[in-house]
């Protein structure tokens, strides 16, 4: 099959032929229909997070089941599915207590070291990113990496739910649990930030302040539910938020992965407020906070993939979309082919897009 292969940090992905094995017990072979280009992948391309090469990146996709292993009963050929990085074993303490996104036994869903690899090239293993590797024509994954979905939703829209939407909307609804009538600030208006804005709107926030340094992204944020915007390239975001809200917001979200923004995310909440860090802050970086503010019951928390139970949450997000409450159509700024993956990263870095979706059909 054709795939975009990662050969190391700060190198462009290369379109190459990669071999994919047949599905074994509990494994499913999926024909990739669409995959979103997410900022998380860019962190690995830029070397901010380490990952061994060669590998196939990508973790936000939807497709159609082609084959299933003999122990698979949940899925059958022809089913439409969304893949999710929150692969779960189903029986560890985290899974059994309702937190499969924090599965502590993920290795149980992977092949053993002495088994043939799922992906290979010239007889040598190719690493599978996030147990998915969606920048390829096919995905060979554990069945617990997939959720079966209705065939009524276009697969390019469904692909967005695989990571960005679930992460952003879930951070608002599951992690922060925004209360109706609250005030909210979102730092970063890419795909995840836009999703957090939509989650805040769905939750009933009365004021949603979008913060970004690109005017086009702020305009886009308003389209998705932001009631106010702040251009961080011309204003101090914390001062502006505190002034707009007469003391700070109830909830704030950082959706970029920058130390400075994480600190601002905490500084802009009011006493008793909650700051949620969604973005991937680079390995080794520390966030510095004003200690006395903790005496005012301000809270800082992280969010892993929107606190998802994806087989429950993703069908709900599809219902929101079908009902017109979640806008996925306008989140797709560009559609491209797998060969355009490097250009998609550049567009993301320049702030030109919410999401580029690579199409295979």
C-alpha positions in Angstrom: 0.0 0.0 0.0 1.0 3.7 -0.4 1.9 5.6 2.8 3.6 8.8 3.9 6.7 7.5 5.8 8.4 9.4 8.6 12.2 8.9 8.5 13.2 11.3 11.3 12.5 14.7 12.7 12.8 17.8 10.5 12.5 15.8 7.3 9.6 15.8 4.9 7.4 12.7 4.9 8.1 10.5 1.8 5.4 8.7 -0.2 6.5 5.1 -0.3 5.2 1.5 -0.7 4.7 -0.3 2.7 3.5 -3.9 3.3 0.6 -4.5 5.6 0.0 -7.9 7.2 -3.3 -9.8 7.3 -5.5 -9.2 10.4 -5.0 -11.7 13.3 -7.3 -12.3 16.3 -9.0 -9.0 17.4 -7.5 -7.1 14.5 -9.2 -5.2 11.7 -8.0 -4.1 8.3 -9.6 -0.8 7.3 -9.4 1.0 4.0 -8.7 4.6 4.9 -11.2 7.0 3.3 -10.0 10.3 4.9 -7.5 11.5 7.5 -7.1 14.8 9.1 -3.7 16.5 9.4 -3.4 17.3 13.1 -1.0 19.6 14.9 0.0 16.6 17.2 1.7 15.0 14.2 3.6 18.2 13.5 5.1 18.0 17.0 6.8 14.7 16.0 7.8 15.9 12.6 9.5 18.9 14.2 11.2 16.7 16.9 9.4 18.3 19.8 8.3 14.8 20.8 10.6 11.8 20.1 9.4 8.9 18.0 11.5 6.2 16.3 11.8 6.0 12.6 10.8 4.6 10.1 7.2 5.1 11.0 3.8 6.1 9.5 2.3 9.0 11.4 -1.4 10.1 11.4 -4.1 9.4 14.0 -7.3 11.0 12.9 -9.2 9.0 10.3 -12.3 7.3 9.1 -12.7 4.4 6.7 -14.4 1.2 5.7 -13.7 -2.2 7.1 -12.1 -4.6 4.6 -11.2 -7.7 6.7 -11.5 -8.8 10.3 -9.6 -11.3 12.4 -11.4 -14.5 13.4 -12.0 -13.3 17.0 -13.7 -10.0 16.0 -17.4 -9.9 16.5 -18.0 -6.2 16.9 -17.2 -5.3 13.3 -17.7 -6.8 9.8 -16.5 -6.0 6.3 -18.3 -3.0 4.9 -18.8 -1.3 8.2 -18.0 2.4 8.4 -15.6 3.3 11.3 -13.7 6.1 13.0 -10.3 5.3 14.4 -9.2 6.7 17.7 -5.8 7.0 19.4 -7.4 6.0 22.7 -7.0 2.3 22.1 -8.1 0.4 25.2 -7.7 -3.1 26.6 -11.1 -3.2 28.3 -10.1 -4.8 31.6 -7.4 -2.7 33.4 -8.4 -0.6 36.4 -8.7 2.6 34.3 -10.9 0.9 31.7 -13.1 -0.8 34.3 -13.5 2.5 36.2 -14.8 4.3 33.1 -11.6 5.9 31.9 -10.6 3.9 28.8 -8.7 6.9 27.4 -6.2 6.4 30.3 -5.8 2.6 29.6 -2.8 1.3 31.5 -2.6 -2.0 29.6 -2.4 -0.7 26.1 0.4 -3.2 25.2 -2.3 -5.9 25.3 -3.7 -4.5 22.1 -0.4 -4.6 20.3 1.5 -7.4 18.7 4.3 -9.1 20.6 7.9 -8.3 19.8 8.4 -11.8 18.4 5.3 -11.6 16.1 5.4 -10.4 12.5 4.9 -6.6 12.5 1.7 -5.1 11.3 3.6 -2.8 9.0 6.9 -3.5 7.2 9.1 -2.3 4.4 11.6 -4.6 2.6 11.1 -7.1 5.4 11.9 -4.6 8.2 9.3 -3.3 10.7 7.7 0.1 10.2 6.6 1.7 13.5 2.9 2.2 14.0 2.1 5.7 15.3 -0.5 5.8 18.1 -1.3 2.2 17.2 -3.1 3.6 14.1 -0.8 5.1 11.4 -3.5 6.8 9.3 -1.3 8.4 6.6 -1.7 5.3 4.6 -4.2 3.7 2.2 -5.0 1.0 4.8 -4.9 0.7 8.6 -4.3 -2.6 10.5 -5.5 -2.0 14.0 -6.9 -3.7 17.1 -10.7 -3.7 17.1 -10.6 -1.6 20.3 -9.2 1.3 18.2 -12.4 1.6 16.2 -16.0 2.6 16.7 -18.7 1.6 14.2 -20.7 4.6 12.9 -23.7 5.3 10.8 -23.2 5.4 7.0 -25.2 8.7 6.9 -22.3 10.9 7.8 -19.6 11.6 5.1 -16.4 10.0 6.0 -14.3 13.2 5.6 -16.4 14.8 8.3 -16.3 11.7 10.4 -12.5 11.7 10.3 -12.4 15.0 12.2 -14.1 13.3 15.1 -11.2 10.8 15.4 -9.1 13.3 17.3 -9.6 17.0 17.0 -13.3 17.2 17.6 -13.2 14.5 20.3 -10.3 16.3 22.0 -11.7 19.8 21.9 -15.4 19.2 22.4 -14.6 16.5 25.0 -12.3 18.9 27.0 -15.3 21.3 27.3 -18.0 18.7 28.0 -16.1 15.9 29.8 -13.0 17.3 31.4 -14.0 20.9 32.4 -17.8 20.1 32.5 -18.7 23.7 31.6 -21.8 24.9 33.3 -24.6 26.8 31.3 -24.2 30.5 31.6 -20.4 30.4 32.2 -17.7 32.5 30.7 -15.0 30.8 28.6 -11.6 31.7 27.0 -10.0 29.5 24.3 -6.3 30.1 23.4 -5.6 28.9 19.9 -8.2 28.6 17.1 -6.9 25.6 15.1 -9.0 22.4 14.8 -8.8 21.6 18.5 -9.5 25.1 19.7 -12.4 25.5 17.3 -13.8 22.2 18.7 -13.4 23.5 22.3 -15.3 26.6 21.2 -18.1 24.5 19.8 -18.1 22.4 23.0 -18.5 25.5 25.0 -21.4 26.7 22.8 -23.1 23.3 23.1 -22.6 23.4 26.9 -24.4 26.8 27.0 -21.6 29.2 27.8 -22.8 32.8 27.6 -19.4 34.3 26.7 -16.8 32.5 24.6 -13.6 34.5 24.0 -11.3 33.3 21.2 -7.6 34.2 21.4 -5.2 33.8 18.4 -2.6 35.8 16.5 -4.1 35.2 13.1 -7.1 37.4 12.0 -8.5 34.8 9.7 -8.6 32.3 12.5 -10.4 34.7 14.8 -13.0 35.3 12.1 -13.4 31.6 11.8 -13.8 31.3 15.5 -16.8 33.6 15.4 -18.4 31.4 12.8 -18.2 28.5 15.2 -19.6 30.2 18.3 -17.0 32.6 19.7 -18.8 35.7 21.0 -15.6 37.8 21.4 -12.1 37.7 20.0 -8.7 38.9 21.0 -5.8 39.4 18.6 -2.9 38.3 20.7 -0.4 39.8 18.3 -1.7 43.3 19.3 -3.0 43.0 22.8 -2.1 41.4 26.2 -4.7 38.5 26.2 -4.8 38.2 30.0 -5.4 41.9 30.6 -8.1 42.0 27.9 -9.9 38.9 29.2 -9.8 40.2 32.8 -11.2 43.5 31.7 -13.9 42.0 29.4 -15.1 39.7 32.2 -14.6 42.0 35.2 -12.2 39.6 36.9 -11.6 36.6 34.7 -13.4 33.7 33.1 -14.9 30.6 34.7 -13.1 28.3 32.3 -10.2 28.6 30.0 -8.5 26.2 27.5 -5.1 26.1 25.9 -5.2 24.4 22.5 -1.8 25.0 21.0 0.9 23.4 23.3 2.9 26.5 24.3 4.3 27.1 27.8 3.5 30.8 27.6 -0.2 30.2 26.6 -0.6 27.6 29.3 0.5 30.2 31.8 -1.8 32.8 30.4 -4.6 30.2 30.4 -4.2 30.0 34.2 -3.7 33.7 34.7 -7.0 34.7 33.0 -9.3 32.6 35.2 -11.2 34.1 38.1 -11.1 32.8 41.7 -12.6 29.3 41.6 -12.0 29.1 37.9 -10.6 26.1 36.0 -7.9 26.2 33.3 -7.6 23.1 31.1 -4.5 22.4 29.1 -5.3 20.5 25.9 -2.2 21.2 23.8 1.0 19.1 23.8 3.6 21.2 25.6 7.1 20.1 24.3 9.0 17.5 26.4 11.2 19.0 29.0 9.4 22.3 29.3 8.0 23.5 32.7 5.0 25.7 33.2 5.5 28.5 35.8 2.5 29.7 37.8 1.9 32.3 40.5 1.7 30.3 43.7 -0.6 32.5 45.8 -3.3 32.2 43.1 -3.9 28.6 44.2 -5.2 30.1 47.5 -8.1 31.5 45.6 -9.2 27.9 44.5 -8.1 28.5 40.9 -7.5 25.1 39.3 -5.1 23.9 36.5 -5.8 20.5 34.9 -4.8 18.5 31.8 -7.1 16.7 29.4 -6.2 13.5 27.5 -8.2 13.2 24.3 -11.1 15.0 25.8 -11.6 12.5 28.6 -13.3 10.3 26.0 -15.1 7.0 26.1 -15.0 7.1 22.4 -17.5 4.4 21.6 -20.0 6.4 23.6 -18.9 10.0 22.7 -18.3 9.7 19.0 -21.8 8.5 18.1 -23.1 11.4 20.2 -20.9 13.9 18.3 -22.3 12.5 15.1 -25.8 13.1 16.4 -24.8 16.7 17.2 -23.6 17.0 13.6 -26.7 15.5 12.1 -28.9 17.8 14.2 -26.9 20.9 13.1 -25.5 21.5 16.6 -21.9 20.7 15.7 -20.4 22.2 12.6 -18.0 19.8 10.9 -18.5 21.0 7.3 -16.8 24.3 7.8 -13.9 22.9 9.8 -12.5 21.4 6.7 -10.4 24.3 5.2 -8.8 22.1 2.5 -9.1 18.7 0.9 -6.0 17.2 -0.5 -4.3 13.9 -1.4 -1.7 11.9 0.6 1.0 13.3 -1.6 0.2 16.8 -0.2 0.8 16.0 3.4 4.0 18.1 3.8 2.2 21.1 2.2 -0.6 20.5 4.7 1.9 20.9 7.6 3.1 24.1 6.1 -0.4 25.5 5.8 -1.0 24.6 9.5 2.2 26.3 10.6 1.2 29.5 8.7 -2.3 29.5 10.4 -4.1 29.2 7.1 -6.3 26.3 8.0 -8.5 24.8 10.7 -8.0 21.3 9.2 -6.7 19.9 6.0 -8.2 16.5 5.3 -6.4 14.0 3.0 -8.8 12.1 0.8 -8.1 8.6 -0.5 -11.3 7.8 -2.5 
